[in-house]
Amino acid sequence: MFWAVGFGYFGLLSFYADASEKGFRDTLCGTSGCSNGEFFLSVTWLFGVIFLIYILPIVIIIYLVRTRRRKKQK
């Protein structure tokens, strides 16, 4: 899991660096370009991956810690 999060973090950092250099649409679509629909799907995919890799695990960990603390207090 450590490797997956590390590669995900540096991949996201690399994406941000490319997007700031070339532009967001050019980074997502590549040199051949894409239609508005493909761009929308690419953005949706990107945000979904970010949510699954970074946000959802944090929410799950917070939920599990809170439920364990409630069980110990009873």
PASEBA-1860 file (N, C-alpha, C; in nm, 3 decimals):
! residues 74
1> MFWAVGFG> 0.083/-0.119/0.000/0.000/0.000/0.000/0.088/0.126/0.000 ~ 0.199/0.120/0.073/0.290/0.235/0.077/0.340/0.268/-0.064 ~ 0.377/0.165/-0.140/0.426/0.187/-0.276/0.317/0.245/-0.364 ~ 0.195/0.194/-0.350/0.084/0.242/-0.433/0.056/0.390/-0.406 ~ 0.053/0.428/-0.280/0.027/0.568/-0.246/0.143/0.655/-0.291 ~ 0.265/0.606/-0.275/0.383/0.682/-0.317/0.384/0.705/-0.467 ~ 0.360/0.599/-0.544/0.356/0.615/-0.690/0.239/0.703/-0.731 ~ 0.127/0.690/-0.663/0.012/0.775/-0.693/0.041/0.922/-0.665
9> YFGLLSFY> 0.109/0.948/-0.552/0.141/1.085/-0.515/0.237/1.148/-0.615 ~ 0.343/1.076/-0.650/0.439/1.132/-0.744/0.383/1.139/-0.885 ~ 0.293/1.048/-0.919/0.225/1.056/-1.048/0.136/1.179/-1.056 ~ 0.066/1.207/-0.947/-0.019/1.326/-0.942/0.065/1.453/-0.945 ~ 0.179/1.451/-0.877/0.270/1.564/-0.878/0.325/1.588/-1.019 ~ 0.359/1.480/-1.087/0.408/1.490/-1.225/0.299/1.543/-1.318 ~ 0.176/1.496/-1.298/0.065/1.546/-1.378/0.046/1.695/-1.358 ~ 0.053/1.740/-1.233/0.037/1.882/-1.203/0.149/1.965/-1.269
17> ADASEKGF> 0.271/1.913/-1.266/0.383/1.985/-1.328/0.364/1.994/-1.479 ~ 0.321/1.884/-1.542/0.295/1.886/-1.686/0.180/1.979/-1.720 ~ 0.074/1.976/-1.639/-0.043/2.060/-1.666/-0.008/2.207/-1.651 ~ 0.077/2.242/-1.557/0.114/2.383/-1.541/0.205/2.429/-1.654 ~ 0.277/2.334/-1.715/0.367/2.369/-1.823/0.294/2.373/-1.958 ~ 0.217/2.270/-1.988/0.151/2.258/-2.119/0.007/2.307/-2.121 ~ -0.059/2.298/-2.009/-0.202/2.328/-2.001/-0.277/2.201/-1.963 ~ -0.389/2.218/-1.897/-0.465/2.105/-1.844/-0.521/2.017/-1.956
25> RDTLCGTS> -0.582/2.079/-2.056/-0.644/2.002/-2.164/-0.540/1.929/-2.248 ~ -0.429/1.994/-2.278/-0.324/1.929/-2.356/-0.261/1.812/-2.280 ~ -0.253/1.824/-2.149/-0.196/1.716/-2.069/-0.290/1.596/-2.067 ~ -0.419/1.619/-2.052/-0.514/1.508/-2.050/-0.535/1.446/-2.187 ~ -0.542/1.526/-2.291/-0.576/1.475/-2.424/-0.455/1.428/-2.503 ~ -0.338/1.472/-2.471/-0.220/1.433/-2.545/-0.203/1.518/-2.670 ~ -0.114/1.474/-2.758/-0.082/1.554/-2.878/-0.190/1.544/-2.984 ~ -0.269/1.436/-2.985/-0.372/1.421/-3.088/-0.499/1.499/-3.055
33> GCSNGEFF> -0.515/1.544/-2.932/-0.634/1.618/-2.893/-0.752/1.526/-2.867 ~ -0.861/1.583/-2.821/-0.981/1.504/-2.795/-1.103/1.595/-2.802 ~ -1.219/1.533/-2.815/-1.344/1.609/-2.821/-1.383/1.653/-2.681 ~ -1.488/1.734/-2.672/-1.535/1.779/-2.541/-1.585/1.663/-2.456 ~ -1.649/1.566/-2.518/-1.698/1.450/-2.444/-1.584/1.367/-2.387 ~ -1.482/1.344/-2.468/-1.365/1.270/-2.421/-1.292/1.346/-2.311 ~ -1.286/1.477/-2.324/-1.222/1.559/-2.221/-1.299/1.549/-2.090 ~ -1.432/1.557/-2.098/-1.516/1.544/-1.978/-1.495/1.408/-1.911
41> LSVTWLFG> -1.491/1.301/-1.990/-1.470/1.168/-1.935/-1.330/1.155/-1.874 ~ -1.231/1.217/-1.935/-1.095/1.214/-1.880/-1.087/1.286/-1.747 ~ -1.153/1.401/-1.738/-1.155/1.476/-1.612/-1.229/1.397/-1.505 ~ -1.341/1.335/-1.543/-1.417/1.253/-1.448/-1.333/1.136/-1.399 ~ -1.262/1.070/-1.489/-1.175/0.960/-1.452/-1.065/1.007/-1.357 ~ -1.004/1.120/-1.387/-0.896/1.173/-1.304/-0.945/1.202/-1.162 ~ -1.058/1.270/-1.149/-1.111/1.301/-1.017/-1.156/1.176/-0.943 ~ -1.208/1.078/-1.016/-1.246/0.951/-0.953/-1.126/0.878/-0.896
49> VIFLIYIL> -1.018/0.875/-0.971/-0.896/0.809/-0.924/-0.840/0.883/-0.803 ~ -0.839/1.015/-0.808/-0.790/1.093/-0.693/-0.875/1.066/-0.571 ~ -1.006/1.058/-0.590/-1.097/1.030/-0.477/-1.070/0.892/-0.419 ~ -1.056/0.792/-0.506/-1.036/0.655/-0.458/-0.900/0.634/-0.392 ~ -0.797/0.702/-0.440/-0.663/0.680/-0.386/-0.637/0.762/-0.260 ~ -0.686/0.884/-0.256/-0.648/0.974/-0.147/-0.758/1.005/-0.048 ~ -0.878/1.030/-0.094/-0.983/1.077/-0.004/-1.056/0.961/0.064 ~ -1.097/0.860/-0.012/-1.173/0.749/0.044/-1.096/0.672/0.152
57> PIVIIIYL> -0.968/0.640/0.134/-0.897/0.572/0.244/-0.891/0.653/0.373 ~ -0.876/0.783/0.362/-0.873/0.867/0.482/-1.008/0.864/0.553 ~ -1.116/0.870/0.476/-1.250/0.865/0.535/-1.272/0.730/0.603 ~ -1.230/0.622/0.540/-1.247/0.489/0.599/-1.166/0.475/0.727 ~ -1.043/0.525/0.727/-0.960/0.517/0.848/-1.022/0.597/0.961 ~ -1.072/0.716/0.933/-1.137/0.797/1.036/-1.259/0.725/1.091 ~ -1.338/0.665/1.004/-1.457/0.591/1.048/-1.419/0.473/1.137 ~ -1.318/0.397/1.097/-1.277/0.281/1.176/-1.221/0.322/1.312
65> VRTRRRKK> -1.143/0.428/1.317/-1.087/0.475/1.444/-1.199/0.521/1.536 ~ -1.296/0.592/1.484/-1.406/0.640/1.569/-1.491/0.525/1.621 ~ -1.517/0.425/1.539/-1.598/0.312/1.587/-1.522/0.231/1.693 ~ -1.391/0.217/1.678/-1.313/0.146/1.781/-1.310/0.224/1.912 ~ -1.298/0.353/1.903/-1.297/0.435/2.026/-1.432/0.428/2.097 ~ -1.540/0.427/2.023/-1.674/0.416/2.086/-1.691/0.282/2.153 ~ -1.640/0.175/2.092/-1.652/0.043/2.152/-1.569/0.034/2.280 ~ -1.451/0.096/2.283/-1.367/0.093/2.402/-1.426/0.175/2.516
73> QK> -1.500/0.281/2.485/-1.557/0.366/2.588/-1.676/0.300/2.654 ~ -1.740/0.208/2.591/-1.861/0.144/2.648/-1.827/0.039/2.747
END
